[in-house]
């Protein structure tokens, strides 16, 4: 039997799979998401206001989507193209698609109009 001139196929296949996994993780890191927990003890930029409706504050310079975990454990996502402009707000209905959300507006106006089950997103 002649000596092999290269690594066994199994090792090559494993190396390729490992490289693919690293590439996938690297690409996923390019658009980070922020998970906001509004129901548990950890609250990152999400609070329940004295008015009873929850709020989400978009961190300055954050470019990825924001995932919000509701108190019932379900998640919804706010894509970056739907953040309100800095200084403005947007009422967000978790059960509606992003394209069917109300437009952004002045926070002092929208704070009085947040319906039950909706969130107020501060830009």
N, CA, C and O atoms as a GROMACS GRO file, in nm:
protein
  492
    1UNK      N    1   0.085  -0.118   0.000
    1UNK     CA    2   0.000   0.000   0.000
    1UNK      C    3   0.089   0.123   0.000
    1UNK      O    4   0.187   0.129   0.074
    2UNK      N    5   0.056   0.219  -0.080
    2UNK     CA    6   0.134   0.341  -0.091
    2UNK      C    7   0.094   0.438   0.019
    2UNK      O    8  -0.024   0.444   0.055
    3UNK      N    9   0.187   0.514   0.072
    3UNK     CA   10   0.153   0.613   0.174
    3UNK      C   11   0.065   0.722   0.114
    3UNK      O   12   0.081   0.760  -0.002
    4UNK      N   13  -0.027   0.772   0.193
    4UNK     CA   14  -0.119   0.878   0.150
    4UNK      C   15  -0.043   1.009   0.136
    4UNK      O   16   0.042   1.042   0.218
    5UNK      N   17  -0.075   1.083   0.032
    5UNK     CA   18  -0.008   1.211   0.010
    5UNK      C   19  -0.078   1.327   0.079
    5UNK      O   20  -0.029   1.440   0.074
    6UNK      N   21  -0.190   1.304   0.140
    6UNK     CA   22  -0.263   1.411   0.207
    6UNK      C   23  -0.344   1.358   0.323
    6UNK      O   24  -0.340   1.238   0.350
    7UNK      N   25  -0.416   1.445   0.392
    7UNK     CA   26  -0.497   1.401   0.505
    7UNK      C   27  -0.615   1.316   0.459
    7UNK      O   28  -0.661   1.330   0.346
    8UNK      N   29  -0.664   1.229   0.546
    8UNK     CA   30  -0.781   1.147   0.511
    8UNK      C   31  -0.902   1.235   0.481
    8UNK      O   32  -0.914   1.347   0.531
    9UNK      N   33  -0.991   1.181   0.399
    9UNK     CA   34  -1.112   1.257   0.360
    9UNK      C   35  -1.195   1.301   0.480
    9UNK      O   36  -1.248   1.412   0.481
   10UNK      N   37  -1.205   1.218   0.579
   10UNK     CA   38  -1.284   1.250   0.697
   10UNK      C   39  -1.229   1.376   0.765
   10UNK      O   40  -1.307   1.462   0.809
   11UNK      N   41  -1.098   1.388   0.776
   11UNK     CA   42  -1.036   1.505   0.838
   11UNK      C   43  -1.060   1.630   0.754
   11UNK      O   44  -1.085   1.738   0.808
   12UNK      N   45  -1.053   1.616   0.623
   12UNK     CA   46  -1.078   1.730   0.534
   12UNK      C   47  -1.224   1.775   0.548
   12UNK      O   48  -1.252   1.894   0.556
   13UNK      N   49  -1.314   1.680   0.550
   13UNK     CA   50  -1.456   1.712   0.564
   13UNK      C   51  -1.483   1.783   0.697
   13UNK      O   52  -1.557   1.881   0.701
   14UNK      N   53  -1.423   1.734   0.805
   14UNK     CA   54  -1.441   1.796   0.936
   14UNK      C   55  -1.385   1.938   0.938
   14UNK      O   56  -1.445   2.029   0.996
   15UNK      N   57  -1.270   1.958   0.873
   15UNK     CA   58  -1.211   2.091   0.868
   15UNK      C   59  -1.299   2.188   0.788
   15UNK      O   60  -1.314   2.304   0.826
   16UNK      N   61  -1.356   2.140   0.679
   16UNK     CA   62  -1.445   2.224   0.599
   16UNK      C   63  -1.572   2.261   0.676
   16UNK      O   64  -1.618   2.375   0.669
   17UNK      N   65  -1.627   2.165   0.749
   17UNK     CA   66  -1.746   2.195   0.830
   17UNK      C   67  -1.714   2.295   0.940
   17UNK      O   68  -1.794   2.385   0.967
   18UNK      N   69  -1.599   2.280   1.002
   18UNK     CA   70  -1.558   2.375   1.106
   18UNK      C   71  -1.540   2.514   1.047
   18UNK      O   72  -1.581   2.613   1.108
   19UNK      N   73  -1.478   2.522   0.930
   19UNK     CA   74  -1.460   2.652   0.865
   19UNK      C   75  -1.594   2.715   0.829
   19UNK      O   76  -1.612   2.836   0.844
   20UNK      N   77  -1.687   2.634   0.782
   20UNK     CA   78  -1.820   2.686   0.748
   20UNK      C   79  -1.891   2.737   0.873
   20UNK      O   80  -1.958   2.840   0.868
   21UNK      N   81  -1.877   2.667   0.985
   21UNK     CA   82  -1.940   2.711   1.110
   21UNK      C   83  -1.881   2.844   1.156
   21UNK      O   84  -1.954   2.933   1.199
   22UNK      N   85  -1.749   2.857   1.147
   22UNK     CA   86  -1.685   2.982   1.187
   22UNK      C   87  -1.730   3.096   1.096
   22UNK      O   88  -1.758   3.206   1.145
   23UNK      N   89  -1.739   3.072   0.967
   23UNK     CA   90  -1.784   3.174   0.874
   23UNK      C   91  -1.927   3.216   0.904
   23UNK      O   92  -1.959   3.335   0.903
   24UNK      N   93  -2.014   3.120   0.933
   24UNK     CA   94  -2.154   3.151   0.966
   24UNK      C   95  -2.163   3.238   1.091
   24UNK      O   96  -2.237   3.336   1.093
   25UNK      N   97  -2.088   3.202   1.194
   25UNK     CA   98  -2.090   3.280   1.318
   25UNK      C   99  -2.034   3.420   1.296
   25UNK      O  100  -2.083   3.517   1.353
   26UNK      N  101  -1.930   3.430   1.214
   26UNK     CA  102  -1.871   3.560   1.185
   26UNK      C  103  -1.970   3.650   1.111
   26UNK      O  104  -1.983   3.768   1.145
   27UNK      N  105  -2.038   3.596   1.012
   27UNK     CA  106  -2.136   3.676   0.937
   27UNK      C  107  -2.254   3.714   1.025
   27UNK      O  108  -2.306   3.825   1.013
   28UNK      N  109  -2.295   3.625   1.113
   28UNK     CA  110  -2.407   3.657   1.203
   28UNK      C  111  -2.369   3.770   1.298
   28UNK      O  112  -2.454   3.849   1.338
   29UNK      N  113  -2.243   3.778   1.335
   29UNK     CA  114  -2.198   3.882   1.426
   29UNK      C  115  -2.194   4.019   1.360
   29UNK      O  116  -2.189   4.120   1.430
   30UNK      N  117  -2.198   4.024   1.229
   30UNK     CA  118  -2.194   4.153   1.159
   30UNK      C  119  -2.321   4.233   1.180
   30UNK      O  120  -2.317   4.356   1.172
   31UNK      N  121  -2.433   4.168   1.206
   31UNK     CA  122  -2.558   4.238   1.231
   31UNK      C  123  -2.612   4.191   1.366
   31UNK      O  124  -2.704   4.110   1.372
   32UNK      N  125  -2.554   4.242   1.474
   32UNK     CA  126  -2.594   4.193   1.605
   32UNK      C  127  -2.736   4.236   1.639
   32UNK      O  128  -2.783   4.342   1.598
   33UNK      N  129  -2.803   4.152   1.714
   33UNK     CA  130  -2.935   4.188   1.762
   33UNK      C  131  -2.924   4.215   1.911
   33UNK      O  132  -2.830   4.168   1.977
   34UNK      N  133  -3.018   4.288   1.963
   34UNK     CA  134  -3.023   4.320   2.104
   34UNK      C  135  -3.150   4.257   2.158
   34UNK      O  136  -3.259   4.285   2.109
   35UNK      N  137  -3.136   4.173   2.258
   35UNK     CA  138  -3.253   4.112   2.319
   35UNK      C  139  -3.291   4.191   2.443
   35UNK      O  140  -3.208   4.215   2.530
   36UNK      N  141  -3.415   4.231   2.450
   36UNK     CA  142  -3.467   4.309   2.560
   36UNK      C  143  -3.567   4.224   2.635
   36UNK      O  144  -3.664   4.176   2.576
   37UNK      N  145  -3.546   4.205   2.763
   37UNK     CA  146  -3.637   4.126   2.845
   37UNK      C  147  -3.722   4.220   2.927
   37UNK      O  148  -3.672   4.288   3.017
   38UNK      N  149  -3.851   4.227   2.896
   38UNK     CA  150  -3.938   4.320   2.968
   38UNK      C  151  -4.012   4.256   3.084
   38UNK      O  152  -4.081   4.325   3.158
   39UNK      N  153  -3.997   4.125   3.101
   39UNK     CA  154  -4.074   4.061   3.206
   39UNK      C  155  -3.993   4.008   3.321
   39UNK      O  156  -4.048   3.987   3.430
   40UNK      N  157  -3.867   3.985   3.303
   40UNK     CA  158  -3.787   3.923   3.407
   40UNK      C  159  -3.711   4.025   3.490
   40UNK      O  160  -3.740   4.144   3.487
   41UNK      N  161  -3.614   3.974   3.563
   41UNK     CA  162  -3.538   4.062   3.649
   41UNK      C  163  -3.434   4.141   3.572
   41UNK      O  164  -3.388   4.246   3.618
   42UNK      N  165  -3.396   4.094   3.454
   42UNK     CA  166  -3.298   4.166   3.372
   42UNK      C  167  -3.373   4.252   3.273
   42UNK      O  168  -3.451   4.202   3.192
   43UNK      N  169  -3.350   4.380   3.279
   43UNK     CA  170  -3.417   4.472   3.188
   43UNK      C  171  -3.312   4.560   3.124
   43UNK      O  172  -3.245   4.638   3.192
   44UNK      N  173  -3.296   4.547   2.995
   44UNK     CA  174  -3.200   4.626   2.921
   44UNK      C  175  -3.278   4.720   2.831
   44UNK      O  176  -3.335   4.677   2.731
   45UNK      N  177  -3.280   4.845   2.864
   45UNK     CA  178  -3.348   4.948   2.785
   45UNK      C  179  -3.496   4.921   2.768
   45UNK      O  180  -3.556   4.969   2.671
   46UNK      N  181  -3.556   4.848   2.857
   46UNK     CA  182  -3.701   4.825   2.850
   46UNK      C  183  -3.758   4.836   2.990
   46UNK      O  184  -3.707   4.775   3.083
   47UNK      N  185  -3.862   4.914   3.004
   47UNK     CA  186  -3.921   4.933   3.134
   47UNK      C  187  -4.072   4.941   3.120
   47UNK      O  188  -4.126   4.968   3.013
   48UNK      N  189  -4.139   4.917   3.230
   48UNK     CA  190  -4.283   4.943   3.235
   48UNK      C  191  -4.297   5.080   3.299
   48UNK      O  192  -4.241   5.105   3.406
   49UNK      N  193  -4.371   5.166   3.237
   49UNK     CA  194  -4.385   5.302   3.287
   49UNK      C  195  -4.494   5.308   3.392
   49UNK      O  196  -4.570   5.213   3.411
   50UNK      N  197  -4.502   5.421   3.459
   50UNK     CA  198  -4.608   5.442   3.556
   50UNK      C  199  -4.745   5.441   3.492
   50UNK      O  200  -4.846   5.418   3.559
   51UNK      N  201  -4.749   5.465   3.361
   51UNK     CA  202  -4.876   5.464   3.289
   51UNK      C  203  -4.924   5.323   3.259
   51UNK      O  204  -5.037   5.305   3.215
   52UNK      N  205  -4.839   5.222   3.281
   52UNK     CA  206  -4.880   5.086   3.260
   52UNK      C  207  -4.838   5.024   3.128
   52UNK      O  208  -4.856   4.903   3.110
   53UNK      N  209  -4.784   5.100   3.035
   53UNK     CA  210  -4.742   5.041   2.909
   53UNK      C  211  -4.589   5.026   2.910
   53UNK      O  212  -4.519   5.108   2.968
   54UNK      N  213  -4.539   4.920   2.847
   54UNK     CA  214  -4.394   4.901   2.842
   54UNK      C  215  -4.329   4.988   2.735
   54UNK      O  216  -4.391   5.022   2.635
   55UNK      N  217  -4.205   5.024   2.760
   55UNK     CA  218  -4.130   5.105   2.664
   55UNK      C  219  -4.001   5.033   2.627
   55UNK      O  220  -3.948   4.952   2.703
   56UNK      N  221  -3.952   5.065   2.508
   56UNK     CA  222  -3.824   5.014   2.460
   56UNK      C  223  -3.746   5.134   2.411
   56UNK      O  224  -3.796   5.213   2.331
   57UNK      N  225  -3.624   5.149   2.459
   57UNK     CA  226  -3.538   5.258   2.413
   57UNK      C  227  -3.431   5.202   2.321
   57UNK      O  228  -3.357   5.111   2.359
   58UNK      N  229  -3.423   5.255   2.199
   58UNK     CA  230  -3.323   5.212   2.103
   58UNK      C  231  -3.189   5.273   2.145
   58UNK      O  232  -3.176   5.395   2.150
   59UNK      N  233  -3.090   5.189   2.175
   59UNK     CA  234  -2.960   5.245   2.216
   59UNK      C  235  -2.898   5.328   2.104
   59UNK      O  236  -2.908   5.292   1.987
   60UNK      N  237  -2.835   5.436   2.139
   60UNK     CA  238  -2.771   5.523   2.042
   60UNK      C  239  -2.668   5.445   1.962
   60UNK      O  240  -2.581   5.379   2.020
   61UNK      N  241  -2.676   5.452   1.832
   61UNK     CA  242  -2.581   5.385   1.745
   61UNK      C  243  -2.609   5.238   1.720
   61UNK      O  244  -2.536   5.175   1.645
   62UNK      N  245  -2.714   5.181   1.781
   62UNK     CA  246  -2.745   5.039   1.759
   62UNK      C  247  -2.798   5.022   1.618
   62UNK      O  248  -2.891   5.092   1.576
   63UNK      N  249  -2.740   4.928   1.543
   63UNK     CA  250  -2.777   4.910   1.403
   63UNK      C  251  -2.848   4.779   1.373
   63UNK      O  252  -2.908   4.765   1.267
   64UNK      N  253  -2.843   4.685   1.464
   64UNK     CA  254  -2.907   4.556   1.439
   64UNK      C  255  -3.051   4.555   1.488
   64UNK      O  256  -3.097   4.652   1.547
   65UNK      N  257  -3.122   4.444   1.464
   65UNK     CA  258  -3.260   4.435   1.513
   65UNK      C  259  -3.265   4.425   1.665
   65UNK      O  260  -3.167   4.387   1.729
   66UNK      N  261  -3.378   4.460   1.719
   66UNK     CA  262  -3.401   4.444   1.863
   66UNK      C  263  -3.505   4.335   1.879
   66UNK      O  264  -3.613   4.342   1.821
   67UNK      N  265  -3.473   4.234   1.959
   67UNK     CA  266  -3.569   4.129   1.993
   67UNK      C  267  -3.620   4.157   2.132
   67UNK      O  268  -3.542   4.175   2.226
   68UNK      N  269  -3.750   4.160   2.147
   68UNK     CA  270  -3.811   4.190   2.275
   68UNK      C  271  -3.883   4.065   2.324
   68UNK      O  272  -3.968   4.011   2.254
   69UNK      N  273  -3.847   4.020   2.444
   69UNK     CA  274  -3.916   3.906   2.504
   69UNK      C  275  -4.027   3.959   2.591
   69UNK      O  276  -4.004   4.034   2.687
   70UNK      N  277  -4.147   3.920   2.558
   70UNK     CA  278  -4.264   3.966   2.631
   70UNK      C  279  -4.276   3.892   2.763
   70UNK      O  280  -4.208   3.793   2.787
   71UNK      N  281  -4.364   3.942   2.849
   71UNK     CA  282  -4.383   3.880   2.980
   71UNK      C  283  -4.437   3.738   2.969
   71UNK      O  284  -4.419   3.659   3.061
   72UNK      N  285  -4.504   3.705   2.857
   72UNK     CA  286  -4.554   3.569   2.839
   72UNK      C  287  -4.449   3.475   2.779
   72UNK      O  288  -4.477   3.359   2.752
   73UNK      N  289  -4.325   3.527   2.758
   73UNK     CA  290  -4.217   3.445   2.706
   73UNK      C  291  -4.201   3.448   2.556
   73UNK      O  292  -4.099   3.403   2.503
   74UNK      N  293  -4.301   3.501   2.485
   74UNK     CA  294  -4.289   3.510   2.340
   74UNK      C  295  -4.201   3.628   2.301
   74UNK      O  296  -4.185   3.723   2.378
   75UNK      N  297  -4.145   3.621   2.181
   75UNK     CA  298  -4.058   3.727   2.130
   75UNK      C  299  -4.123   3.799   2.013
   75UNK      O  300  -4.205   3.742   1.941
   76UNK      N  301  -4.084   3.924   1.995
   76UNK     CA  302  -4.112   3.992   1.870
   76UNK      C  303  -3.987   4.071   1.835
   76UNK      O  304  -3.903   4.096   1.922
   77UNK      N  305  -3.975   4.110   1.711
   77UNK     CA  306  -3.854   4.175   1.661
   77UNK      C  307  -3.888   4.310   1.600
   77UNK      O  308  -3.987   4.325   1.529
   78UNK      N  309  -3.802   4.409   1.630
   78UNK     CA  310  -3.814   4.541   1.569
   78UNK      C  311  -3.693   4.556   1.477
   78UNK      O  312  -3.581   4.570   1.525
   79UNK      N  313  -3.714   4.556   1.344
   79UNK     CA  314  -3.602   4.572   1.251
   79UNK      C  315  -3.548   4.715   1.255
   79UNK      O  316  -3.622   4.809   1.282
   80UNK      N  317  -3.418   4.732   1.229
   80UNK     CA  318  -3.359   4.866   1.237
   80UNK      C  319  -3.422   4.968   1.143
   80UNK      O  320  -3.423   5.087   1.176
   81UNK      N  321  -3.475   4.928   1.030
   81UNK     CA  322  -3.540   5.022   0.940
   81UNK      C  323  -3.672   5.076   0.993
   81UNK      O  324  -3.730   5.167   0.933
   82UNK      N  325  -3.718   5.023   1.105
   82UNK     CA  326  -3.845   5.066   1.162
   82UNK      C  327  -3.827   5.137   1.296
   82UNK      O  328  -3.926   5.166   1.364
   83UNK      N  329  -3.703   5.165   1.334
   83UNK     CA  330  -3.680   5.244   1.455
   83UNK      C  331  -3.732   5.385   1.430
   83UNK      O  332  -3.722   5.436   1.319
   84UNK      N  333  -3.787   5.449   1.532
   84UNK     CA  334  -3.823   5.590   1.514
   84UNK      C  335  -3.696   5.674   1.506
   84UNK      O  336  -3.592   5.633   1.558
   85UNK      N  337  -3.702   5.789   1.442
   85UNK     CA  338  -3.583   5.876   1.438
   85UNK      C  339  -3.544   5.920   1.579
   85UNK      O  340  -3.628   5.921   1.669
   86UNK      N  341  -3.418   5.954   1.600
   86UNK     CA  342  -3.376   6.004   1.733
   86UNK      C  343  -3.465   6.120   1.778
   86UNK      O  344  -3.491   6.213   1.702
   87UNK      N  345  -3.511   6.112   1.901
   87UNK     CA  346  -3.599   6.215   1.957
   87UNK      C  347  -3.746   6.192   1.931
   87UNK      O  348  -3.830   6.263   1.987
   88UNK      N  349  -3.780   6.093   1.848
   88UNK     CA  350  -3.920   6.061   1.818
   88UNK      C  351  -3.956   5.926   1.882
   88UNK      O  352  -3.870   5.858   1.938
   89UNK      N  353  -4.082   5.889   1.872
   89UNK     CA  354  -4.131   5.763   1.927
   89UNK      C  355  -4.216   5.691   1.823
   89UNK      O  356  -4.253   5.747   1.720
   90UNK      N  357  -4.246   5.567   1.853
   90UNK     CA  358  -4.335   5.488   1.767
   90UNK      C  359  -4.408   5.388   1.855
   90UNK      O  360  -4.348   5.321   1.939
   91UNK      N  361  -4.538   5.379   1.837
   91UNK     CA  362  -4.616   5.274   1.904
   91UNK      C  363  -4.594   5.146   1.825
   91UNK      O  364  -4.607   5.144   1.703
   92UNK      N  365  -4.560   5.039   1.896
   92UNK     CA  366  -4.530   4.911   1.831
   92UNK      C  367  -4.627   4.804   1.881
   92UNK      O  368  -4.637   4.779   2.001
   93UNK      N  369  -4.699   4.743   1.786
   93UNK     CA  370  -4.793   4.635   1.816
   93UNK      C  371  -4.721   4.503   1.788
   93UNK      O  372  -4.692   4.474   1.672
   94UNK      N  373  -4.692   4.422   1.890
   94UNK     CA  374  -4.613   4.301   1.869
   94UNK      C  375  -4.672   4.200   1.773
   94UNK      O  376  -4.598   4.122   1.713
   95UNK      N  377  -4.802   4.199   1.756
   95UNK     CA  378  -4.866   4.099   1.671
   95UNK      C  379  -4.890   4.147   1.528
   95UNK      O  380  -4.957   4.080   1.450
   96UNK      N  381  -4.835   4.264   1.493
   96UNK     CA  382  -4.848   4.316   1.356
   96UNK      C  383  -4.712   4.309   1.286
   96UNK      O  384  -4.608   4.324   1.351
   97UNK      N  385  -4.711   4.286   1.155
   97UNK     CA  386  -4.584   4.291   1.081
   97UNK      C  387  -4.526   4.433   1.084
   97UNK      O  388  -4.601   4.529   1.101
   98UNK      N  389  -4.394   4.446   1.066
   98UNK     CA  390  -4.332   4.579   1.071
   98UNK      C  391  -4.395   4.680   0.975
   98UNK      O  392  -4.408   4.797   1.011
   99UNK      N  393  -4.433   4.639   0.856
   99UNK     CA  394  -4.491   4.732   0.759
   99UNK      C  395  -4.630   4.780   0.795
   99UNK      O  396  -4.682   4.871   0.730
  100UNK      N  397  -4.693   4.721   0.896
  100UNK     CA  398  -4.828   4.761   0.936
  100UNK      C  399  -4.830   4.833   1.070
  100UNK      O  400  -4.934   4.844   1.134
  101UNK      N  401  -4.714   4.882   1.113
  101UNK     CA  402  -4.705   4.957   1.238
  101UNK      C  403  -4.741   5.103   1.212
  101UNK      O  404  -4.720   5.153   1.101
  102UNK      N  405  -4.796   5.173   1.312
  102UNK     CA  406  -4.825   5.316   1.295
  102UNK      C  407  -4.695   5.394   1.272
  102UNK      O  408  -4.588   5.349   1.311
  103UNK      N  409  -4.704   5.510   1.209
  103UNK     CA  410  -4.585   5.589   1.182
  103UNK      C  411  -4.528   5.650   1.311
  103UNK      O  412  -4.598   5.663   1.411
  104UNK      N  413  -4.398   5.687   1.307
  104UNK     CA  414  -4.340   5.755   1.423
  104UNK      C  415  -4.403   5.892   1.443
  104UNK      O  416  -4.465   5.947   1.352
  105UNK      N  417  -4.387   5.944   1.562
  105UNK     CA  418  -4.441   6.076   1.592
  105UNK      C  419  -4.377   6.134   1.716
  105UNK      O  420  -4.280   6.080   1.770
  106UNK      N  421  -4.432   6.244   1.761
  106UNK     CA  422  -4.382   6.312   1.881
  106UNK      C  423  -4.414   6.227   2.004
  106UNK      O  424  -4.526   6.182   2.023
  107UNK      N  425  -4.313   6.208   2.087
  107UNK     CA  426  -4.330   6.123   2.205
  107UNK      C  427  -4.440   6.174   2.298
  107UNK      O  428  -4.519   6.095   2.350
  108UNK      N  429  -4.446   6.305   2.319
  108UNK     CA  430  -4.547   6.358   2.412
  108UNK      C  431  -4.689   6.332   2.364
  108UNK      O  432  -4.781   6.324   2.445
  109UNK      N  433  -4.709   6.319   2.232
  109UNK     CA  434  -4.841   6.285   2.179
  109UNK      C  435  -4.869   6.135   2.191
  109UNK      O  436  -4.977   6.094   2.234
  110UNK      N  437  -4.770   6.055   2.153
  110UNK     CA  438  -4.791   5.910   2.151
  110UNK      C  439  -4.799   5.850   2.290
  110UNK      O  440  -4.866   5.748   2.309
  111UNK      N  441  -4.734   5.909   2.389
  111UNK     CA  442  -4.736   5.856   2.526
  111UNK      C  443  -4.879   5.847   2.580
  111UNK      O  444  -4.907   5.765   2.667
  112UNK      N  445  -4.967   5.931   2.530
  112UNK     CA  446  -5.107   5.930   2.577
  112UNK      C  447  -5.196   5.837   2.497
  112UNK      O  448  -5.313   5.820   2.530
  113UNK      N  449  -5.138   5.773   2.390
  113UNK     CA  450  -5.222   5.693   2.301
  113UNK      C  451  -5.176   5.547   2.288
  113UNK      O  452  -5.214   5.481   2.192
  114UNK      N  453  -5.096   5.497   2.380
  114UNK     CA  454  -5.048   5.359   2.370
  114UNK      C  455  -5.160   5.267   2.416
  114UNK      O  456  -5.202   5.272   2.531
  115UNK      N  457  -5.210   5.181   2.325
  115UNK     CA  458  -5.320   5.091   2.364
  115UNK      C  459  -5.267   4.972   2.444
  115UNK      O  460  -5.147   4.944   2.443
  116UNK      N  461  -5.355   4.902   2.512
  116UNK     CA  462  -5.312   4.783   2.586
  116UNK      C  463  -5.244   4.680   2.493
  116UNK      O  464  -5.291   4.654   2.383
  117UNK      N  465  -5.135   4.624   2.540
  117UNK     CA  466  -5.062   4.523   2.463
  117UNK      C  467  -4.957   4.580   2.370
  117UNK      O  468  -4.878   4.505   2.312
  118UNK      N  469  -4.954   4.714   2.354
  118UNK     CA  470  -4.856   4.777   2.265
  118UNK      C  471  -4.739   4.829   2.347
  118UNK      O  472  -4.746   4.838   2.470
  119UNK      N  473  -4.632   4.864   2.278
  119UNK     CA  474  -4.511   4.916   2.337
  119UNK      C  475  -4.484   5.054   2.278
  119UNK      O  476  -4.521   5.082   2.165
  120UNK      N  477  -4.419   5.139   2.356
  120UNK     CA  478  -4.376   5.267   2.303
  120UNK      C  479  -4.225   5.258   2.283
  120UNK      O  480  -4.150   5.235   2.378
  121UNK      N  481  -4.182   5.277   2.159
  121UNK     CA  482  -4.040   5.267   2.124
  121UNK      C  483  -3.986   5.409   2.111
  121UNK      O  484  -4.036   5.488   2.031
  122UNK      N  485  -3.883   5.439   2.191
  122UNK     CA  486  -3.818   5.569   2.187
  122UNK      C  487  -3.696   5.561   2.096
  122UNK      O  488  -3.614   5.471   2.109
  123UNK      N  489  -3.685   5.657   2.003
  123UNK     CA  490  -3.571   5.662   1.912
  123UNK      C  491  -3.451   5.729   1.973
  123UNK      O  492  -3.347   5.740   1.908
   0.00000   0.00000   0.00000
